Amino acid sequence: MFTIKADGRELYNPALFDEKFQVINPELTLEVNKAGSLSFTMPPCNIMWGSLNKLTSVISVEQDGVEIFRGRVMNDETDTYKQRHVY
């Protein structure tokens, strides 16, 4: 099971079955000897929706309690439905 954390706080956890901890279309790309990437869309009901900042927020992905990715928010956009697209 994968979980996503932002600055050490839960951002996405599929085991909670709560819309406050859900994201849409999370996509993690890992490559050997290259930087990986993570992109996802946050609905406005997510508790971390307004807490992410470009270049300062640290995003980490854990699989079964082991960190497999760590990076910073490089880009984010908000659409007309107030969904936040984060890369």
C-alpha positions, 0 to 999 in steps of 0.5 A: 500500500502506498501513502503520500506525505507532505512535510511529514503530514498525511496527504494520501492514505487509501486505507482511511476511506476518508475524502480528506486524505484522497488524491486523484490519479497519483502517478509515480515514475521511478527510474534508475540513475535519474530523478523520479517524478510524482504527479497527482490532483488534489480535490478541494476537500483534501486537508492539505489543499492549501498547505503545499508551497512550491520549492519548499514543501517536501513530498514523500511516498512510502510503500509499506512504511519504507520511503521510496520517493522524496521530492519537492513541489516544482509546479502546481496549478488550480483549475476551474473546479478548484482541483490542484494539479501538483507535480 
